[in-house]
Amino acid sequence: PAYFNVGCPLHLDAAGDMVARVVSPLVYLALLWMFFGLHQLLAFSFIRCCQPGSRFQRDGWRGRFAQWFAREASPYRYVTTTIVLLLSAYERMTEAVITFLFSCTAVGKQHVVLFSPSIVCYTGVWMRLVPLFAILGALVLATPAVIVWWTVRLRRNRRLDDEKVRRSLGTLYDHYRPQVVWYQAYQLTRRLVIVGTLFPLAAADQLATLP
């Protein structure tokens, strides 16, 4: 695909493009937590430099910067960013899983993935990618249940207003009343139902364009 009128340097076939759309959020997550590790390492080094008698502590602004940098190395920001990234990628992952696993259509003497007809089902590349998309499908189905369990448990334990919990998981329930802390799970389930409901209509329209 092209963004801002710049051609993509990678030449991917249909299967590679589908995998890239699903895996890209996971790559971002890996880079995010690699940066977190680097942040922790630098923060530890700064803390060591700020020990009594060190040059950093004697020099005012450098010492204050080192202490601020160490405070910002808290994992709460990274947990929140991870949750936001996964929630934003949920619909794309749902669409990719349904498209890949449930759109095999007979065309001539073989079955192909309806929205990527160059991928032949039940053989070759399709069989090798089935485990990946099956795992993603299980994650897609499990995510709303995990959110319900997590938020309801926090409410029962009266930890919704706990500062540490709110800083890391608050993005799941901050915008909802305490009685419906699970509402984010409902939003994800609604996306899943909408994609699943509209899929047959899109599939029928796509089928009409095939020779």
ChimeraX attribute file (.defattr): number of C-alpha atoms within 10 A of each C-alpha:
attribute: neighborCount
match mode: 1-to-1
recipient: residues
	/A:1	11
	/A:2	8
	/A:3	7
	/A:4	5
	/A:5	7
	/A:6	8
	/A:7	10
	/A:8	10
	/A:9	8
	/A:10	9
	/A:11	10
	/A:12	13
	/A:13	12
	/A:14	15
	/A:15	17
	/A:16	12
	/A:17	15
	/A:18	17
	/A:19	18
	/A:20	14
	/A:21	14
	/A:22	21
	/A:23	16
	/A:24	12
	/A:25	19
	/A:26	16
	/A:27	11
	/A:28	13
	/A:29	18
	/A:30	13
	/A:31	12
	/A:32	16
	/A:33	15
	/A:34	12
	/A:35	13
	/A:36	17
	/A:37	14
	/A:38	13
	/A:39	18
	/A:40	19
	/A:41	14
	/A:42	16
	/A:43	21
	/A:44	16
	/A:45	13
	/A:46	20
	/A:47	18
	/A:48	13
	/A:49	17
	/A:50	20
	/A:51	13
	/A:52	10
	/A:53	9
	/A:54	12
	/A:55	13
	/A:56	20
	/A:57	18
	/A:58	13
	/A:59	11
	/A:60	10
	/A:61	11
	/A:62	15
	/A:63	20
	/A:64	14
	/A:65	13
	/A:66	22
	/A:67	17
	/A:68	13
	/A:69	18
	/A:70	19
	/A:71	13
	/A:72	14
	/A:73	19
	/A:74	15
	/A:75	17
	/A:76	16
	/A:77	14
	/A:78	17
	/A:79	17
	/A:80	17
	/A:81	17
	/A:82	20
	/A:83	17
	/A:84	14
	/A:85	15
	/A:86	15
	/A:87	15
	/A:88	12
	/A:89	17
	/A:90	20
	/A:91	17
	/A:92	14
	/A:93	24
	/A:94	23
	/A:95	17
	/A:96	19
	/A:97	23
	/A:98	17
	/A:99	20
	/A:100	24
	/A:101	16
	/A:102	13
	/A:103	19
	/A:104	20
	/A:105	17
	/A:106	13
	/A:107	15
	/A:108	8
	/A:109	6
	/A:110	11
	/A:111	17
	/A:112	22
	/A:113	23
	/A:114	24
	/A:115	17
	/A:116	17
	/A:117	15
	/A:118	12
	/A:119	20
	/A:120	21
	/A:121	22
	/A:122	15
	/A:123	11
	/A:124	10
	/A:125	13
	/A:126	18
	/A:127	12
	/A:128	11
	/A:129	14
	/A:130	16
	/A:131	11
	/A:132	14
	/A:133	21
	/A:134	15
	/A:135	11
	/A:136	18
	/A:137	18
	/A:138	11
	/A:139	15
	/A:140	19
	/A:141	14
	/A:142	11
	/A:143	17
	/A:144	20
	/A:145	14
	/A:146	14
	/A:147	20
	/A:148	19
	/A:149	13
	/A:150	15
	/A:151	24
	/A:152	18
	/A:153	13
	/A:154	16
	/A:155	16
	/A:156	9
	/A:157	9
	/A:158	10
	/A:159	14
	/A:160	21
	/A:161	13
	/A:162	11
	/A:163	10
	/A:164	12
	/A:165	13
	/A:166	17
	/A:167	15
	/A:168	19
	/A:169	19
	/A:170	18
	/A:171	16
	/A:172	22
	/A:173	19
	/A:174	13
	/A:175	12
	/A:176	13
	/A:177	10
	/A:178	14
	/A:179	9
	/A:180	15
	/A:181	21
	/A:182	23
	/A:183	20
	/A:184	20
	/A:185	20
	/A:186	15
	/A:187	12
	/A:188	20
	/A:189	17
	/A:190	12
	/A:191	16
	/A:192	20
	/A:193	13
	/A:194	12
	/A:195	18
	/A:196	15
	/A:197	11
	/A:198	10
	/A:199	17
	/A:200	13
	/A:201	11
	/A:202	13
	/A:203	15
	/A:204	11
	/A:205	11
	/A:206	12
	/A:207	14
	/A:208	8
	/A:209	7
	/A:210	9
	/A:211	6
